[in-house]
């Protein structure tokens, strides 16, 4: 006598297990790409701030003096798209002062909340970039 086995649900179970792993990996890859894009944007923000600082030194017609970060920060926020301004921290340091030949260092930090934090609640990442340039004007 021949035994007949029914395996009609096997493919569905295999698909469900494989799809779970595949979509989980896809979610991590997409979230990693978004975090990388945020980092590249933060690095560009630091460069934009430093470029603004080197052209708006003490001898410029519209100087940004040490301690006055308003124009510098606003320039960074205007040029950077896709980041939440509330999570963006900008710090500028002039060494030794705001005169031509001195250096300006712009440090930008941004707090990212990964979508994959569903797997570890409350997790945040702080992305940092720094740019140093010589003041020209």
MARBA-3410 file (N, C-alpha, C, O; in Angstrom, 1 decimal):
137
0.8,-1.2,0.0,0.0,0.0,0.0,0.9,1.2,0.0,1.9,1.3,0.7 ~ 0.5,2.2,-0.8,1.3,3.4,-1.0,0.7,4.5,-0.1,-0.5,4.7,0.0 ~ 1.6,5.2,0.7,1.2,6.3,1.5,1.2,7.6,0.8,2.2,7.9,0.1 ~ 0.2,8.4,0.8,0.1,9.7,0.2,0.2,10.7,1.3,-0.5,10.8,2.2 ~ 1.3,11.6,1.1,1.5,12.7,2.1,1.0,14.0,1.5,1.2,14.2,0.3
0.3,14.7,2.3,-0.1,16.0,1.8,0.9,17.1,2.3,1.1,17.2,3.5 ~ 1.4,17.8,1.4,2.4,18.9,1.8,1.9,20.2,1.2,2.8,21.1,0.8 ~ 0.7,20.5,1.2,0.2,21.7,0.6,0.5,22.9,1.4,0.6,24.0,0.8 ~ 0.7,22.9,2.7,1.0,24.0,3.5,2.5,24.3,3.7,2.9,25.3,4.3 ~ 3.3,23.4,3.2,4.8,23.5,3.4,5.3,24.8,2.8,6.1,25.5,3.4
5.0,25.1,1.6,5.5,26.2,0.9,5.1,27.5,1.6,5.9,28.5,1.6 ~ 3.9,27.6,2.1,3.4,28.7,2.8,4.2,29.0,4.1,4.6,30.1,4.4 ~ 4.5,27.9,4.8,5.3,28.0,6.1,6.7,28.5,5.7,7.3,29.3,6.4 ~ 7.3,27.9,4.7,8.7,28.3,4.3,8.7,29.7,3.9,9.7,30.5,4.2 ~ 7.7,30.1,3.1,7.7,31.5,2.7,7.5,32.5,3.9,8.2,33.5,3.9
6.7,32.1,4.8,6.5,33.0,6.0,7.8,33.1,6.8,8.1,34.2,7.2 ~ 8.5,32.1,7.0,9.8,32.1,7.7,10.9,32.9,6.9,11.6,33.7,7.5 ~ 11.0,32.7,5.7,11.9,33.4,4.8,11.6,34.9,4.7,12.5,35.7,4.8 ~ 10.3,35.1,4.5,9.9,36.5,4.4,10.2,37.3,5.6,10.5,38.5,5.6 ~ 10.0,36.7,6.8,10.2,37.4,8.1,11.7,37.8,8.2,12.0,39.0,8.5
12.6,36.9,7.8,14.0,37.2,7.9,14.4,38.3,6.8,15.1,39.2,7.1 ~ 13.9,38.1,5.6,14.2,39.0,4.5,13.7,40.4,4.8,14.5,41.4,4.6 ~ 12.5,40.6,5.3,12.0,42.0,5.5,12.6,42.6,6.7,12.8,43.8,6.8 ~ 13.0,41.8,7.7,13.8,42.3,8.8,15.1,42.8,8.4,15.5,43.9,8.7 ~ 15.8,42.1,7.6,17.1,42.5,7.0,16.9,43.8,6.1,17.7,44.7,6.2
15.9,43.8,5.3,15.6,44.9,4.5,15.4,46.2,5.3,15.9,47.3,5.0 ~ 14.7,46.0,6.4,14.4,47.2,7.3,15.7,47.7,7.9,15.9,48.9,8.0 ~ 16.6,46.8,8.3,17.9,47.2,8.9,18.7,47.9,7.8,19.4,48.9,8.1 ~ 18.7,47.4,6.6,19.5,48.0,5.5,19.0,49.4,5.2,19.8,50.3,5.0 ~ 17.7,49.5,5.1,17.1,50.9,4.8,17.4,51.9,5.9,17.7,53.0,5.6
17.3,51.4,7.2,17.6,52.3,8.3,19.0,52.7,8.3,19.4,53.8,8.6 ~ 19.9,51.7,8.0,21.3,52.0,8.0,21.7,53.0,6.9,22.5,53.9,7.1 ~ 21.0,52.9,5.7,21.1,53.9,4.7,20.7,55.3,5.1,21.3,56.3,4.7 ~ 19.6,55.3,5.8,19.0,56.6,6.3,20.0,57.3,7.3,20.2,58.5,7.2 ~ 20.6,56.4,8.2,21.5,57.0,9.1,22.8,57.4,8.4,23.3,58.5,8.8
23.3,56.7,7.4,24.4,57.1,6.6,24.1,58.5,5.9,25.0,59.4,5.9 ~ 22.9,58.6,5.3,22.6,59.8,4.7,22.5,61.0,5.7,23.0,62.1,5.4 ~ 22.0,60.7,6.9,22.1,61.8,7.9,23.5,62.2,8.3,23.8,63.4,8.5 ~ 24.4,61.2,8.4,25.8,61.5,8.7,26.4,62.4,7.6,27.1,63.4,7.9 ~ 26.2,62.0,6.3,26.8,62.8,5.2,26.2,64.2,5.2,26.9,65.2,5.0
24.9,64.4,5.6,24.3,65.7,5.7,24.9,66.5,6.8,25.1,67.7,6.7 ~ 25.2,65.8,8.0,25.8,66.5,9.1,27.3,66.9,8.7,27.7,68.0,9.1 ~ 28.0,66.1,8.0,29.4,66.5,7.6,29.3,67.7,6.6,30.2,68.6,6.7 ~ 28.4,67.7,5.7,28.2,68.8,4.8,27.8,70.1,5.6,28.2,71.2,5.3 ~ 27.0,69.9,6.6,26.6,71.1,7.5,27.8,71.7,8.1,27.9,72.9,8.2
28.7,70.9,8.6,29.9,71.4,9.2,30.8,72.1,8.2,31.3,73.2,8.5 ~ 30.9,71.6,7.0,31.6,72.3,6.0,31.0,73.6,5.6,31.6,74.6,5.4 ~ 29.6,73.6,5.5,28.9,74.9,5.1,29.1,75.9,6.2,29.4,77.1,5.9 ~ 29.1,75.5,7.5,29.3,76.5,8.5,30.7,77.0,8.6,30.9,78.2,8.8 ~ 31.7,76.2,8.3,33.1,76.6,8.3,33.3,77.6,7.1,34.0,78.6,7.2
32.7,77.3,5.9,32.9,78.2,4.8,32.2,79.5,5.0,32.7,80.5,4.7 ~ 31.1,79.5,5.7,30.4,80.7,6.1,31.3,81.5,7.0,31.5,82.7,6.9 ~ 31.9,80.8,8.0,32.7,81.5,9.0,34.0,82.1,8.4,34.4,83.2,8.9 ~ 34.6,81.5,7.4,35.9,82.0,6.8,35.6,83.2,6.0,36.5,84.0,5.7 ~ 34.4,83.4,5.5,34.1,84.5,4.6,33.4,85.6,5.4,33.2,86.7,4.9
33.1,85.4,6.7,32.4,86.4,7.5,33.3,86.6,8.8,32.7,86.5,9.9 ~ 34.5,86.9,8.6,35.4,87.2,9.7,35.3,88.6,10.2,34.3,89.3,9.8 ~ 36.2,89.1,11.0,36.2,90.4,11.6,36.3,91.5,10.6,35.7,92.6,10.9 ~ 36.9,91.3,9.5,37.1,92.4,8.5,36.0,92.3,7.4,36.1,93.1,6.4 ~ 35.0,91.4,7.5,33.9,91.3,6.6,32.9,92.4,6.8,32.9,93.0,7.9
32.1,92.7,5.8,31.1,93.7,6.0,30.0,93.3,7.0,29.3,94.1,7.6 ~ 29.8,92.0,7.1,28.8,91.4,8.0,29.5,90.3,8.9,29.3,89.1,8.7 ~ 30.3,90.8,9.9,31.1,89.8,10.6,30.2,88.9,11.6,29.2,89.4,12.1 ~ 30.7,87.7,11.7,30.2,86.9,12.8,31.2,86.8,13.9,32.3,86.3,13.7 ~ 31.0,87.4,15.0,31.9,87.6,16.0,31.9,86.3,16.9,30.8,85.7,17.0
33.0,86.0,17.6,33.0,84.9,18.6,31.8,85.1,19.6,31.7,86.1,20.2 ~ 31.1,84.0,19.8,30.0,84.1,20.7,28.6,84.4,20.0,27.6,84.2,20.6 ~ 28.7,84.9,18.8,27.5,85.2,18.0,27.3,84.0,17.0,27.7,84.1,15.9 ~ 26.5,83.0,17.4,26.4,81.9,16.5,25.1,81.9,15.7,24.8,81.0,14.9 ~ 24.3,83.0,15.9,22.9,83.0,15.3,23.0,82.9,13.8,22.3,82.1,13.2
23.8,83.8,13.2,23.9,83.8,11.7,24.5,82.5,11.2,24.1,82.0,10.1 ~ 25.5,82.1,11.8,26.2,80.8,11.4,25.2,79.6,11.5,25.2,78.9,10.6 ~ 24.5,79.5,12.6,23.6,78.4,12.8,22.4,78.5,11.8,22.0,77.5,11.2 ~ 21.9,79.7,11.6,20.8,79.9,10.6,21.3,79.5,9.2,20.5,79.0,8.4 ~ 22.5,79.9,8.8,23.0,79.5,7.5,23.1,78.0,7.4,22.7,77.4,6.3
23.5,77.3,8.4,23.6,75.8,8.3,22.2,75.3,8.2,22.0,74.4,7.4 ~ 21.2,75.8,9.0,19.9,75.2,8.9,19.2,75.5,7.5,18.5,74.7,7.0 ~ 19.5,76.7,7.0,19.0,77.0,5.6,19.5,76.1,4.5,18.8,75.7,3.6 ~ 20.8,75.7,4.7,21.4,74.9,3.6,21.2,73.4,3.8,21.3,72.6,2.8 ~ 20.9,72.9,5.0,20.8,71.5,5.2,19.3,71.1,5.2,18.5,71.7,5.9
19.0,70.1,4.3,17.6,69.7,4.2,17.5,68.3,4.8,18.3,67.4,4.7 ~ 16.3,68.1,5.4,16.0,66.8,5.9,16.3,66.5,7.3,15.9,65.4,7.9 ~ 17.1,67.4,8.0,17.4,67.2,9.4,16.4,68.0,10.2,16.0,69.1,9.8 ~ 16.1,67.5,11.4,15.2,68.2,12.3,16.1,69.2,13.1,17.0,68.9,13.8 ~ 15.8,70.6,12.9,16.6,71.6,13.5,16.7,71.5,15.1,17.7,71.9,15.6
15.7,70.9,15.7,15.7,70.8,17.2,16.7,69.8,17.6,17.2,69.9,18.7 ~ 17.1,68.8,16.8,18.1,67.8,17.1,19.5,68.2,16.6,20.4,67.3,16.8 ~ 19.6,69.4,16.1,20.9,69.8,15.5,21.6,70.7,16.5,21.0,71.7,17.0 ~ 22.9,70.4,16.8,23.7,71.2,17.7,24.9,71.8,17.0,25.6,71.0,16.4 ~ 25.0,73.1,17.0,26.1,73.7,16.2,27.0,74.4,17.2,26.5,75.2,18.1
28.3,74.2,17.2,29.3,74.9,18.0,30.4,75.4,17.1,31.0,74.7,16.3 ~ 30.7,76.7,17.3,31.8,77.3,16.5,32.8,77.8,17.4,32.5,78.5,18.4 ~ 34.1,77.6,17.1,35.2,78.1,17.9,36.2,78.8,17.0,36.7,78.2,16.0 ~ 36.6,80.0,17.4,37.6,80.8,16.7,38.9,80.7,17.4,38.9,80.9,18.6 ~ 40.0,80.4,16.7,41.3,80.2,17.4,42.3,81.1,16.7,42.5,80.8,15.5
42.9,82.1,17.2,42.6,82.6,18.6,41.5,83.6,18.6,40.9,83.9,19.6 ~ 41.2,84.2,17.4,40.1,85.2,17.4,39.4,85.1,16.0,39.5,84.1,15.3 ~ 38.7,86.2,15.6,37.9,86.2,14.4,38.6,87.0,13.3,38.0,87.4,12.3 ~ 39.9,87.1,13.4,40.7,87.9,12.4,41.2,87.0,11.3,41.3,85.8,11.4 ~ 41.4,87.6,10.1,42.0,86.8,9.0,43.3,86.1,9.4,44.1,86.7,10.1
43.4,84.8,9.0,44.6,84.0,9.4,44.3,83.1,10.6,45.0,82.2,10.8 ~ 43.3,83.5,11.3,42.9,82.6,12.4,42.1,81.4,11.9,41.7,81.4,10.7 ~ 41.8,80.5,12.8,41.0,79.3,12.3,39.7,79.3,13.0,39.5,79.7,14.1 ~ 38.7,78.8,12.2,37.4,78.6,12.8,37.1,77.0,12.7,37.4,76.4,11.7 ~ 36.6,76.5,13.8,36.2,75.1,13.8,34.7,75.0,14.1,34.2,75.6,15.1
34.0,74.4,13.2,32.6,74.2,13.4,32.3,72.7,13.7,32.7,71.9,12.9 ~ 31.7,72.5,14.8,31.3,71.1,15.2,29.8,71.0,15.1,29.1,71.8,15.8 ~ 29.3,70.0,14.4,27.9,69.8,14.3,27.5,68.4,14.8,28.2,67.4,14.4 ~ 26.5,68.4,15.7,26.1,67.1,16.2,24.6,66.9,15.9,23.8,67.9,16.0 ~ 24.2,65.7,15.6,22.7,65.5,15.3,22.3,64.2,16.0,23.0,63.2,15.9
21.2,64.2,16.6,20.7,63.0,17.3,19.7,62.3,16.4,18.7,62.9,15.9 ~ 19.9,61.0,16.1,19.1,60.2,15.2,18.4,59.1,16.0,19.0,58.5,16.9 ~ 17.1,58.9,15.7,16.4,57.8,16.3,16.2,56.8,15.3,15.4,57.0,14.4 ~ 16.9,55.6,15.3,16.7,54.6,14.3,15.3,54.0,14.3,14.7,53.9,15.3 ~ 14.8,53.7,13.1,13.5,53.1,13.0,13.6,51.7,13.6,12.6,51.2,14.1
14.8,51.1,13.5,14.9,49.7,14.0,15.1,49.7,15.6,15.4,48.7,16.1 ~ 14.8,50.8,16.2,14.9,50.9,17.6,13.6,50.1,18.2,13.5,50.0,19.4 ~ 12.8,49.6,17.4,11.7,48.8,17.8,12.3,47.5,18.5,11.7,47.0,19.4 ~ 13.5,47.2,18.1,14.2,46.0,18.7,14.9,46.3,20.0,15.2,45.5,20.8 ~ 15.3,47.6,20.2,15.9,48.1,21.4,15.3,49.5,21.7,15.9,50.5,21.2
14.3,49.6,22.4,13.6,50.9,22.7,14.5,51.9,23.3,15.3,51.6,24.2 ~ 14.3,53.1,22.9,15.0,54.3,23.5,16.4,54.5,23.0,17.1,55.4,23.4 ~ 16.8,53.7,22.0,18.1,53.8,21.5,18.2,55.1,20.5,17.4,55.2,19.7 ~ 19.2,55.9,20.7,19.5,57.0,19.9,21.0,57.0,19.5,21.8,56.5,20.2 ~ 21.3,57.6,18.4,22.7,57.7,17.9,23.0,59.2,17.8,22.2,60.0,17.3
24.2,59.6,18.2,24.6,61.0,18.0,25.7,61.0,16.9,26.8,60.4,17.0 ~ 25.4,61.7,15.8,26.3,61.8,14.7,27.0,63.1,14.8,26.4,64.1,15.0 ~ 28.4,63.1,14.6,29.2,64.3,14.8,30.1,64.5,13.6,30.6,63.5,13.0 ~ 30.3,65.7,13.2,31.2,66.1,12.2,31.9,67.4,12.5,31.2,68.3,13.2 ~ 33.1,67.6,12.1,33.8,68.8,12.5,34.6,69.2,11.3,35.1,68.4,10.5
34.6,70.6,11.1,35.4,71.1,10.0,36.2,72.3,10.5,35.6,73.2,11.2 ~ 37.4,72.4,10.1,38.3,73.5,10.5,38.9,74.2,9.2,39.4,73.5,8.3 ~ 38.7,75.5,9.1,39.3,76.3,8.0,39.9,77.5,8.5,39.7,78.0,9.6 ~ 40.7,78.2,7.6,41.4,79.4,8.0,40.5,80.6,7.5,40.1,80.6,6.3 ~ 40.3,81.6,8.3,39.5,82.7,8.0,40.2,83.6,7.0,41.4,83.9,7.1
39.5,83.9,5.9,40.1,84.6,4.8,39.7,86.1,4.8,40.5,86.9,4.3 ~ 38.6,86.4,5.4,38.1,87.8,5.3,37.6,88.3,6.7,37.2,89.4,6.8
END
